[in-house]
Amino acid sequence: MSDLTIEVSTAKSSMDEIRPALDAGLKEEFPGGMLKWRWEGDVMHLSGPGATATIVLEDGRLVGRAHLKPPAVLMKPVIEKKITAVMKKVAAA
């Protein structure tokens, strides 16, 4: 098992500003429905084969936290690269 934390600075002040771009970015990076997500208030909850995660806005930073088990742990570098790319794109938009 492995944990993954990604932090990206942003000038955005609320998840309402970020939500549409985050949804669109994840659909683009993870086509085919393997990654699922839902919103509970301002917290995005993500899940996929062997993975659970959240993305929140904390003190001017988008923070993604994931817990990876097999088979997701084997794909950690790919998952980290894709989620980081989406979060950076959203934070800068």
C-alpha positions, 0 to 999 in steps of 0.5 A: 500500500502507498499514500500519495499527496499532491499540493498545487498553489492557486489564486482561486478562492473557492471550489465553485471556481475550480469544480467545472475545470477539475471535472473536465480535466479528469474526464480528459486524463482518465477516459473510459470511466475507470476513475469515478468521482463525486462531490460532497460539498467542497470535497471531491472524492475519487475512486478507482481500482485499488484507489481512494482519494480526495481533492480539497482547497486548503489555504490557497492550495489544491491538495490531493490525498490518495491511498493506493492498493493493488493494482493502483499502487503499481501505477503510482507514477502514472496516477501521480503524473496525470492528477498533478497535470490536471491540478496544475492546469485547474489551478492556473486557469 
